[in-house]
Amino acid sequence: MTAALAVPPGLSFLAELSVTVGEPIDVGPTPEGHRRLIPITGGTLRGPALNGRVLPGGADCQLLRGPTLTELDARYVLETDAGHRIFVHNTALRHGSSRDIELLNSGAAVDPSKIYFRCWPRLTTAAPELDWLNTRLTLGTGVREPGRVVICIFTVH
């Protein structure tokens, strides 16, 4: 392996998303795991280059793999202050003790330091001014709070 390949990529802060959510729709235990659908009702987008809002109408499809691990698959749309729309497909892992995950799933607040919440938001857009989003990977860290999820997104370079 060459030395250049062994250097980890850097990250630059892109934006903070505050995504408001509705009451979970519980499907229940399935052969793949316990399924829930969390409606996305709105929110904000704030960052050095992107500002706007989260449009209502998306959802986070959750799969509780067990008492300590949840897989998240959220899809929703952002609208910038300039009126450009960005489609978000965010996949994530959330892990914590069985008690802390149970509290999160009930809507209670849990100390974020007790929960591993990492994500890969894929951002795509038709806006020529934001075309660079179509060609970049982003990673994020998340915190679940009562009524909302806060995600800090970083561009990988």
Backbone hydrogen bonds, N-H to C=O, Kabsch-Sander energy under -0.5 kcal/mol:
donor,donor_aa,acceptor,acceptor_aa,energy
5,L,2,T,-0.7
6,A,2,T,-1.0
7,V,4,A,-0.7
12,S,155,T,-2.0
14,L,153,I,-3.1
15,A,153,I,-1.3
16,E,46,R,-3.5
17,L,151,I,-3.2
18,S,44,T,-2.4
19,V,17,L,-0.6
19,V,149,V,-3.2
20,T,18,S,-0.6
20,T,42,G,-2.1
21,V,147,G,-2.1
22,G,39,P,-2.5
25,I,37,L,-3.2
26,D,24,P,-0.7
27,V,25,I,-0.6
27,V,35,R,-2.3
28,G,35,R,-1.7
30,T,33,G,-1.8
33,G,30,T,-0.7
34,H,64,L,-1.9
35,R,28,G,-2.3
35,R,33,G,-0.5
36,R,62,Q,-2.0
37,L,25,I,-2.4
38,I,60,D,-2.6
40,I,58,G,-2.7
41,T,20,T,-2.3
41,T,39,P,-0.6
42,G,20,T,-1.0
44,T,18,S,-1.9
45,L,52,G,-2.0
46,R,16,E,-2.4
47,G,50,L,-0.6
49,A,14,L,-0.7
52,G,45,L,-2.5
53,R,79,E,-2.6
54,V,43,G,-1.8
55,L,53,R,-0.6
55,L,77,V,-2.8
57,G,40,I,-2.3
58,G,55,L,-0.6
59,A,75,R,-1.8
60,D,38,I,-2.4
61,C,59,A,-0.6
61,C,73,D,-2.5
62,Q,36,R,-3.1
62,Q,60,D,-0.8
63,L,71,E,-2.7
64,L,34,H,-3.2
65,R,63,L,-1.1
65,R,69,L,-1.5
66,G,69,L,-1.2
70,T,94,R,-2.7
71,E,63,L,-2.7
72,L,92,A,-2.4
73,D,61,C,-1.1
74,A,90,N,-3.0
75,R,59,A,-2.3
76,Y,88,V,-1.9
78,L,86,I,-3.1
79,E,53,R,-2.8
80,T,84,H,-3.1
81,D,51,N,-2.8
83,G,80,T,-2.1
86,I,78,L,-2.4
87,F,124,T,-3.1
88,V,76,Y,-3.1
89,H,122,R,-2.1
90,N,74,A,-2.8
90,N,88,V,-0.5
91,T,89,H,-0.6
91,T,120,W,-1.4
92,A,72,L,-2.1
93,L,118,R,-2.3
94,R,70,T,-2.4
95,H,116,Y,-2.7
96,G,68,T,-1.8
101,I,97,S,-2.7
102,E,98,S,-2.1
103,L,99,R,-2.3
104,L,100,D,-2.5
105,N,101,I,-2.7
106,S,102,E,-1.1
107,G,104,L,-1.8
108,A,103,L,-2.2
110,V,144,R,-0.5
114,K,111,D,-2.3
115,I,112,P,-1.5
116,Y,95,H,-3.0
117,F,115,I,-0.7
118,R,93,L,-1.8
119,C,140,G,-2.3
120,W,91,T,-2.9
122,R,89,H,-2.6
122,R,120,W,-0.5
123,L,121,P,-0.6
124,T,87,F,-2.2
126,A,85,R,-0.6
130,L,127,A,-1.4
131,D,128,P,-1.3
133,L,130,L,-2.3
134,N,131,D,-1.6
135,T,132,W,-1.0
136,R,133,L,-1.1
139,L,154,F,-2.5
140,G,119,C,-2.3
141,T,152,C,-1.8
142,G,117,F,-2.3
143,V,150,V,-2.1
145,E,143,V,-0.6
145,E,148,R,-2.8
148,R,145,E,-1.9
149,V,19,V,-2.4
150,V,143,V,-2.7
151,I,17,L,-2.6
151,I,149,V,-0.5
152,C,141,T,-2.4
153,I,15,A,-3.2
153,I,151,I,-0.6
154,F,139,L,-3.3
155,T,12,S,-3.1
156,V,137,L,-2.5
157,H,10,G,-2.6
